Amino acid sequence: MSPLKIKKGSTSHSAYNLRPTFSDVSERHTLAVLVENEPGVLARVIGLFSGRGYNIDSLTVAEVDHQGHLSRITIVTTGTPQVIEQIKAQLGRIVPVHDVHDLTVEGPSVERELALLKVAGEGEKRVEALRLADIFRANVVDSTLKSFTFEITGTSEKIDAFADLMRPLGLEEVARTGVVALSREEK
């Protein structure tokens, strides 16, 4: 108790609301960053994350405007709301960055990822792998007498679920592209 016998943050009607306004809950955010397509830009963006100890869960980069020499970097990261705001502000200050969008908070968006999974197996395991691939709408893109390579597209959660089911059937190798995302139009 304070000398005035007022508990800290005891009411939201107080002129001195002393309750902390920050959150310590980590959230997953997808950021779309439009940048100049020039040498060193990606290194500067990644340097911002590594220099401050922020983690990148997924990263994809591709040129999206050949004539305008613009690339789009899609970054999936996790952090408290304050950390996410700090990341967006710092990204916006990098000179070759044109735009920073937080697709997680700006409204509905579409996210997809592509993965290739090599599954080795014989007999019943091979048949079961094909059944599961059909359920998940995964395509067989390569086949040998001892293994299959599946291609699957979808959310990261879908790919994780497919990989988890393939592990006991002989999952040997996984290659993932990382998340790509676009905001959806309002109806």
C-alpha positions as CSV (number, residue, x, y, z in Angstrom):
1,M,0.0,0.0,0.0
2,S,1.1,3.5,-0.7
3,P,1.2,6.2,2.0
4,L,-2.1,7.5,0.7
5,K,-3.6,4.0,1.3
6,I,-4.5,3.6,-2.4
7,K,-3.8,0.3,-4.1
8,K,-1.8,0.6,-7.3
9,G,-4.1,0.3,-10.3
10,S,-7.1,-0.4,-8.1
11,T,-9.6,1.2,-10.5
12,S,-9.6,1.9,-14.2
13,H,-11.3,5.2,-13.4
14,S,-8.3,6.5,-11.6
15,A,-6.4,9.5,-13.1
16,Y,-3.3,7.4,-12.4
17,N,-4.0,4.0,-13.8
18,L,-0.8,2.3,-12.7
19,R,-1.6,-1.1,-14.2
20,P,1.0,-2.3,-16.7
21,T,-0.2,-1.8,-20.3
22,F,2.2,-4.2,-21.8
23,S,1.6,-7.9,-22.5
24,D,4.1,-10.7,-22.0
25,V,2.1,-13.1,-24.3
26,S,3.9,-14.0,-27.5
27,E,2.0,-13.9,-30.7
28,R,2.7,-15.2,-34.2
29,H,2.7,-12.4,-36.8
30,T,3.1,-12.5,-40.6
31,L,4.9,-9.4,-42.0
32,A,4.9,-8.4,-45.6
33,V,7.8,-6.1,-46.5
34,L,8.1,-4.4,-49.9
35,V,11.8,-3.5,-50.6
36,E,14.0,-2.3,-53.4
37,N,15.5,-5.3,-55.2
38,E,19.2,-4.4,-54.7
39,P,22.2,-6.2,-53.2
40,G,22.4,-6.2,-49.4
41,V,18.7,-5.4,-48.6
42,L,17.9,-8.9,-47.3
43,A,21.1,-8.8,-45.2
44,R,20.0,-5.5,-43.6
45,V,16.5,-6.8,-42.9
46,I,17.9,-10.0,-41.4
47,G,20.5,-8.1,-39.5
48,L,17.8,-6.2,-37.7
49,F,16.3,-9.4,-36.4
50,S,19.6,-11.1,-35.4
51,G,21.1,-7.9,-33.9
52,R,18.2,-7.6,-31.5
53,G,17.7,-11.3,-30.7
54,Y,14.4,-11.7,-32.5
55,N,13.6,-15.0,-34.1
56,I,12.4,-15.6,-37.6
57,D,10.1,-18.6,-37.9
58,S,9.7,-18.4,-41.7
59,L,11.3,-16.2,-44.4
60,T,10.5,-16.0,-48.2
61,V,11.8,-13.5,-50.7
62,A,11.1,-13.0,-54.4
63,E,11.0,-10.2,-56.9
64,V,7.4,-9.2,-57.5
65,D,7.9,-6.2,-59.9
66,H,10.6,-6.6,-62.5
67,Q,10.2,-3.1,-64.0
68,G,10.0,-1.4,-60.6
69,H,12.8,-3.6,-59.2
70,L,10.8,-4.4,-56.1
71,S,10.9,-7.6,-54.0
72,R,8.5,-8.9,-51.3
73,I,9.9,-10.4,-48.1
74,T,7.4,-12.4,-46.1
75,I,8.5,-12.9,-42.5
76,V,6.8,-15.0,-39.9
77,T,8.0,-14.1,-36.4
78,T,6.8,-14.5,-32.8
79,G,6.9,-11.9,-30.1
80,T,5.0,-9.8,-27.6
81,P,2.9,-7.0,-29.1
82,Q,5.5,-4.5,-28.1
83,V,8.3,-6.4,-29.8
84,I,6.2,-6.8,-33.0
85,E,5.5,-3.0,-33.0
86,Q,9.2,-2.4,-32.5
87,I,10.1,-4.7,-35.4
88,K,7.7,-3.0,-37.7
89,A,9.0,0.5,-36.7
90,Q,12.6,-0.5,-37.2
91,L,11.9,-2.2,-40.6
92,G,10.2,1.0,-41.8
93,R,13.3,3.0,-41.0
94,I,15.5,0.9,-43.3
95,V,16.1,3.0,-46.4
96,P,15.3,0.5,-49.2
97,V,12.1,-0.6,-47.5
98,H,9.0,0.9,-49.2
99,D,6.2,-0.7,-47.1
100,V,5.7,-2.9,-44.0
101,H,2.3,-4.6,-43.5
102,D,1.4,-6.8,-40.5
103,L,-1.0,-9.2,-42.2
104,T,-2.0,-10.7,-38.9
105,V,-3.7,-7.4,-37.7
106,E,-4.7,-5.8,-40.9
107,G,-7.5,-8.2,-41.6
108,P,-8.1,-11.5,-43.2
109,S,-5.2,-13.0,-45.2
110,V,-4.3,-16.1,-47.1
111,E,-1.2,-18.0,-46.1
112,R,0.3,-21.0,-47.9
113,E,3.5,-23.0,-47.8
114,L,4.9,-25.7,-50.1
115,A,6.8,-28.7,-48.8
116,L,8.5,-31.8,-50.4
117,L,8.6,-34.9,-48.2
118,K,10.6,-38.0,-49.0
119,V,9.0,-41.2,-47.4
120,A,10.7,-44.6,-47.7
121,G,8.8,-47.7,-47.1
122,E,7.7,-51.0,-48.4
123,G,4.5,-53.1,-48.3
124,E,1.7,-51.9,-46.1
125,K,3.6,-48.7,-45.0
126,R,3.8,-47.7,-48.7
127,V,0.1,-48.2,-49.2
128,E,-0.7,-46.3,-46.0
129,A,1.5,-43.4,-47.1
130,L,-0.4,-43.2,-50.4
131,R,-3.7,-43.2,-48.6
132,L,-2.7,-40.4,-46.3
133,A,-1.3,-38.4,-49.2
134,D,-4.7,-38.7,-50.9
135,I,-6.5,-37.4,-47.8
136,F,-4.1,-34.4,-47.5
137,R,-4.2,-33.8,-51.3
138,A,-0.5,-34.3,-51.5
139,N,0.9,-35.2,-55.0
140,V,3.5,-37.8,-55.7
141,V,6.2,-36.0,-57.7
142,D,8.8,-38.8,-57.6
143,S,8.6,-42.5,-57.1
144,T,11.1,-45.3,-56.8
145,L,10.7,-48.9,-55.7
146,K,11.8,-47.9,-52.2
147,S,10.4,-44.3,-51.7
148,F,8.0,-41.6,-52.6
149,T,8.5,-37.9,-52.8
150,F,5.3,-36.0,-52.0
151,E,4.5,-32.4,-52.7
152,I,2.0,-30.7,-50.4
153,T,0.7,-27.1,-50.3
154,G,-1.3,-25.6,-47.5
155,T,-1.0,-23.9,-44.1
156,S,2.0,-24.6,-41.9
157,E,-0.3,-26.5,-39.6
158,K,-1.4,-28.8,-42.4
159,I,2.1,-29.6,-43.4
160,D,3.1,-30.2,-39.8
161,A,0.2,-32.7,-39.4
162,F,1.1,-34.5,-42.7
163,A,4.8,-34.8,-41.6
164,D,3.8,-36.1,-38.2
165,L,1.7,-38.8,-39.8
166,M,4.5,-39.7,-42.2
167,R,7.2,-40.1,-39.5
168,P,6.2,-43.6,-38.4
169,L,5.8,-44.6,-42.1
170,G,9.4,-43.8,-43.0
171,L,9.7,-40.0,-43.4
172,E,13.4,-39.4,-44.4
173,E,13.6,-35.8,-45.5
174,V,11.6,-32.6,-45.6
175,A,12.2,-29.4,-47.6
176,R,9.9,-26.4,-46.9
177,T,9.6,-23.1,-48.8
178,G,8.3,-20.9,-45.9
179,V,5.1,-19.0,-45.7
180,V,3.8,-16.7,-48.5
181,A,0.8,-14.6,-47.7
182,L,-1.5,-12.0,-49.2
183,S,-4.2,-9.9,-47.6
184,R,-7.8,-10.7,-48.7
185,E,-10.1,-8.1,-50.1
186,E,-13.1,-7.0,-48.1
187,K,-16.4,-8.1,-49.4
